[in-house]
Amino acid sequence: QLQASGGGLVQAGGSLRLSCAASGRTSSNYAIGWFRQAPGKEREFVGGITWNGGTTKYADSVKGRFTISRDYAKNMVYLQMNSLKAEDTAVYYCAADRTGWVINLTLKEYDFWGQGTQVTVSS
């Protein structure tokens, strides 16, 4: 019900836009979170958006560089990543939380997960 895409290889300072395609129950009533997991590290919260798109929240490490948006007509959620750094290299995941009016930061709060997409930033 969730499918992330758009990853790839980019030079430091560059940009990428990740997409999360939602379907079924996750299409509009759920909050969507983006997480990432670098090799040897735990999966961490990157940012999230509420079901109505009215609120977004970001990790301090990406604030000001990453932006999350929703396109309800296409059932898509986007993660626009600018000014990428080598430390942004990770597998990125989108996840849906049925508590759609809040943005939870912890993995266990999310009900559905998409497969990851690899982002590699070369320095």
Residue frames as qw, qx, qy, qz and C-alpha x, y, z in Angstrom:
[[0.000, 0.882, 0.472, 0.000, 0.00, 0.00, 0.00],
 [0.116, -0.935, 0.184, 0.281, 3.03, 2.26, 0.12],
 [0.847, 0.246, 0.186, 0.433, 5.78, 2.40, -2.45],
 [0.210, -0.859, 0.171, 0.435, 8.79, 4.71, -2.24],
 [0.765, 0.390, 0.276, 0.432, 10.81, 5.63, -5.29],
 [0.197, 0.965, 0.000, 0.171, 13.12, 8.27, -6.66],
 [0.621, -0.669, 0.298, 0.279, 16.38, 7.39, -4.98],
 [0.771, 0.580, -0.038, 0.259, 19.71, 7.47, -6.75],
 [0.689, -0.209, -0.028, 0.694, 23.25, 8.75, -6.79],
 [0.132, 0.944, 0.156, 0.258, 23.81, 12.49, -6.50],
 [0.518, 0.299, -0.319, 0.735, 26.75, 14.73, -5.76],
 [0.319, -0.515, -0.487, 0.629, 26.95, 16.68, -2.54],
 [0.040, 0.344, -0.007, -0.938, 25.00, 19.89, -2.86],
 [0.220, -0.091, -0.708, -0.665, 22.58, 18.36, -5.31],
 [0.559, 0.006, 0.308, -0.770, 18.90, 17.57, -5.04],
 [0.161, -0.102, -0.952, -0.238, 16.59, 14.59, -5.27],
 [0.577, -0.131, 0.127, -0.796, 12.87, 14.17, -4.92],
 [0.013, 0.021, 0.996, -0.085, 11.55, 10.99, -3.41],
 [0.567, -0.148, -0.271, -0.763, 8.00, 9.87, -4.00],
 [0.183, 0.027, 0.920, -0.345, 5.73, 7.74, -1.86],
 [0.457, -0.129, -0.545, -0.690, 2.72, 6.28, -3.64],
 [0.292, -0.001, 0.756, -0.585, -0.12, 5.53, -1.27],
 [0.466, -0.112, -0.641, -0.599, -3.11, 3.36, -1.99],
 [0.531, -0.382, -0.756, -0.013, -6.06, 1.87, -0.20],
 [0.484, -0.770, -0.398, 0.118, -6.46, 2.80, 3.44],
 [0.550, -0.424, -0.017, 0.719, -3.27, 4.81, 3.50],
 [0.409, 0.510, 0.398, 0.643, -4.22, 7.08, 0.66],
 [0.013, 0.658, 0.116, 0.744, -5.58, 10.12, 2.46],
 [0.596, -0.727, -0.165, -0.298, -6.49, 9.65, 6.12],
 [0.862, -0.315, -0.115, 0.381, -3.06, 8.74, 7.40],
 [0.134, -0.914, 0.328, 0.196, -0.11, 10.84, 8.40],
 [0.890, 0.378, -0.115, 0.228, 2.96, 9.98, 6.35],
 [0.456, -0.803, 0.330, 0.197, 6.44, 9.85, 7.77],
 [0.708, 0.592, -0.359, 0.142, 9.78, 9.56, 6.09],
 [0.721, -0.606, 0.323, 0.093, 12.56, 7.63, 7.77],
 [0.592, 0.660, -0.462, 0.027, 16.06, 6.67, 6.77],
 [0.868, -0.424, 0.246, 0.084, 18.58, 4.03, 7.72],
 [0.306, 0.783, -0.541, -0.025, 22.27, 4.31, 7.05],
 [0.807, 0.140, -0.563, 0.112, 24.56, 1.26, 7.16],
 [0.520, -0.010, -0.641, 0.565, 25.21, 0.17, 10.72],
 [0.107, -0.072, 0.327, -0.936, 22.76, 2.69, 12.15],
 [0.209, 0.441, 0.808, -0.330, 19.23, 2.59, 13.44],
 [0.115, 0.589, 0.579, 0.553, 16.35, 3.79, 11.34],
 [0.170, -0.355, -0.339, 0.855, 15.64, 7.43, 12.15],
 [0.237, 0.811, 0.504, -0.178, 12.86, 9.92, 11.62],
 [0.386, 0.134, 0.295, 0.864, 13.44, 12.41, 8.81],
 [0.225, 0.060, 0.031, -0.972, 10.12, 14.22, 8.56],
 [0.108, 0.400, 0.910, -0.032, 6.38, 13.83, 8.39],
 [0.234, -0.104, -0.218, -0.942, 3.14, 15.39, 7.25],
 [0.405, 0.180, 0.686, -0.577, -0.36, 15.15, 8.70],
 [0.422, 0.393, 0.807, 0.124, -3.31, 13.70, 6.84],
 [0.282, 0.884, 0.363, -0.087, -4.53, 17.13, 5.71],
 [0.621, 0.434, 0.053, 0.651, -1.11, 18.47, 4.90],
 [0.181, -0.933, -0.117, -0.287, -1.56, 21.20, 7.46],
 [0.482, -0.793, 0.371, -0.007, 1.43, 20.34, 9.58],
 [0.820, 0.390, -0.359, 0.216, 4.91, 19.15, 8.78],
 [0.591, -0.749, 0.297, 0.023, 7.75, 18.27, 11.10],
 [0.718, 0.564, -0.367, 0.177, 11.42, 17.65, 10.37],
 [0.830, -0.341, -0.121, 0.425, 14.45, 16.29, 12.09],
 [0.197, -0.900, 0.130, 0.367, 16.95, 18.98, 13.00],
 [0.534, -0.294, 0.588, 0.531, 19.51, 17.41, 10.69],
 [0.334, 0.346, 0.680, 0.554, 17.37, 18.09, 7.60],
 [0.040, 0.840, 0.440, -0.317, 15.43, 21.19, 8.62],
 [0.065, 0.817, -0.175, -0.545, 15.72, 23.90, 6.01],
 [0.012, -0.403, 0.772, 0.492, 16.95, 21.46, 3.37],
 [0.013, -0.201, -0.957, -0.210, 14.13, 18.92, 3.06],
 [0.437, 0.086, 0.112, -0.888, 10.47, 19.59, 2.34],
 [0.165, 0.222, 0.961, 0.008, 7.51, 17.20, 2.47],
 [0.421, 0.187, -0.070, -0.885, 4.34, 17.75, 0.47],
 [0.439, 0.237, 0.858, -0.118, 1.22, 15.82, -0.52],
 [0.319, 0.134, -0.469, -0.812, -0.69, 15.58, -3.78],
 [0.542, 0.113, 0.678, -0.484, -4.12, 14.21, -2.92],
 [0.714, 0.492, -0.106, -0.488, -5.23, 13.93, -6.53],
 [0.611, 0.473, -0.633, -0.051, -2.34, 11.56, -7.21],
 [0.891, -0.447, -0.030, -0.077, -2.22, 9.95, -3.75],
 [0.742, 0.323, -0.270, 0.522, 1.42, 10.86, -3.53],
 [0.455, -0.875, 0.042, 0.162, 3.69, 12.23, -0.83],
 [0.659, 0.614, -0.181, 0.395, 6.98, 13.80, -1.79],
 [0.620, -0.671, 0.048, 0.403, 10.25, 14.38, -0.01],
 [0.490, 0.820, -0.084, 0.285, 12.19, 17.13, -1.72],
 [0.754, -0.501, 0.054, 0.421, 15.81, 16.98, -0.65],
 [0.395, 0.872, -0.094, 0.272, 18.10, 19.90, -1.40],
 [0.022, -0.800, 0.524, -0.292, 21.68, 20.70, -0.45],
 [0.974, -0.164, -0.143, -0.059, 22.37, 17.04, 0.05],
 [0.173, -0.757, 0.616, -0.136, 25.30, 15.97, 2.15],
 [0.434, 0.280, -0.856, -0.012, 27.27, 12.75, 2.31],
 [0.105, -0.031, 0.835, -0.540, 25.68, 12.04, 5.68],
 [0.651, 0.199, 0.128, -0.722, 22.26, 11.93, 4.02],
 [0.456, 0.262, -0.802, -0.282, 23.28, 8.67, 2.37],
 [0.391, -0.024, 0.793, -0.468, 20.81, 6.01, 3.50],
 [0.095, -0.334, -0.865, -0.363, 17.88, 3.88, 2.51],
 [0.268, -0.011, 0.189, -0.945, 14.79, 6.04, 2.76],
 [0.078, -0.351, -0.932, -0.036, 11.38, 4.67, 3.74],
 [0.362, -0.275, -0.042, -0.890, 7.89, 6.13, 3.84],
 [0.169, -0.224, -0.922, 0.268, 5.39, 4.96, 6.42],
 [0.352, -0.479, -0.352, -0.723, 1.74, 5.59, 7.24],
 [0.080, -0.082, -0.740, 0.663, 0.29, 6.30, 10.67],
 [0.173, -0.585, -0.735, -0.296, -3.45, 5.97, 11.22],
 [0.262, -0.742, -0.346, 0.510, -3.21, 8.73, 13.85],
 [0.524, 0.538, 0.350, 0.560, -3.36, 11.09, 10.94],
 [0.062, -0.952, -0.144, -0.262, -3.57, 14.38, 12.82],
 [0.465, -0.810, 0.331, 0.135, -0.21, 14.05, 14.58],
 [0.646, 0.601, -0.462, 0.092, 3.28, 13.37, 13.36],
 [0.849, -0.500, 0.168, 0.028, 4.88, 10.66, 15.44],
 [0.134, 0.816, -0.561, -0.049, 8.62, 10.36, 15.59],
 [0.425, -0.368, 0.823, -0.079, 8.96, 6.71, 16.56],
 [0.247, 0.173, -0.839, -0.453, 8.85, 3.73, 14.24],
 [0.014, 0.212, 0.958, -0.194, 6.43, 1.73, 16.34],
 [0.306, 0.472, 0.373, -0.738, 3.68, 4.31, 15.82],
 [0.394, 0.416, -0.445, -0.688, 3.52, 3.64, 12.11],
 [0.789, 0.104, 0.489, -0.358, 1.18, 1.00, 10.76],
 [0.849, 0.455, 0.244, 0.111, 2.35, 0.46, 7.20],
 [0.323, -0.664, 0.435, 0.515, 5.74, 0.71, 5.57],
 [0.727, 0.656, -0.126, -0.159, 6.88, 0.91, 2.01],
 [0.891, 0.016, 0.051, 0.450, 10.02, -0.70, 0.68],
 [0.330, -0.751, 0.102, 0.564, 13.05, 1.55, 0.86],
 [0.635, 0.736, 0.061, 0.228, 14.78, 3.51, -1.84],
 [0.736, -0.270, -0.005, 0.621, 18.52, 4.05, -1.77],
 [0.169, 0.979, -0.021, 0.112, 19.94, 7.56, -1.72],
 [0.797, -0.184, 0.041, 0.574, 23.69, 7.89, -2.14],
 [0.097, 0.995, -0.030, -0.001, 25.39, 11.27, -1.89],
 [0.826, 0.134, -0.053, 0.545, 28.96, 11.42, -3.11],
 [0.305, -0.887, -0.017, 0.346, 31.31, 13.97, -1.60]]
